[in-house]
Amino acid sequence: MPAISMFYGIIIKMYNNSEHNPPHFHASYQGYYATFNFDGELIEGDMPKRQIKFIAAWTEIHKDELIANWELAINEEPLYKIEPLR
């Protein structure tokens, strides 16, 4: 599962295969693992509240890029990196 962004110790990944819907990405942080939808909402797993806020903000900024990467992923094409939260 390729990492597509990293910021504040958070690693954002997306499977590069024809993974099931709905569109989502995976985040990890210091032993926490969670899945988020493209609205930045936690849909599975666990993550500290502060990191959830960072991930939600990043998702809001990069939603179009996440959607574009999802389209690449379901076609099993290489994903591109997305700028970190600054």
FENGI-V223029 format. One record per pair of residues at least 24 apart in sequence whose ideal C-beta (glycine too) atoms are under 7 Angstrom apart, sorted by the first residue. I is the first residue (numbers start at 1). J is the second residue. Records with the same first field share a line. If there is no record, write none. Layout:
I->J + J
//
This chain:
1->26
2->79
4->69 + 79 + 81 + 82
5->81 + 82 + 84
6->84
7->58 + 84 + 85
8->54 + 85
10->51 + 54 + 55
14->69 + 73 + 79
15->73
16->73 + 76 + 78 + 79
17->73 + 76
18->74 + 76
19->73
23->67 + 70
25->66
27->55
38->63 + 66 + 67
54->85
57->85
58->85
//
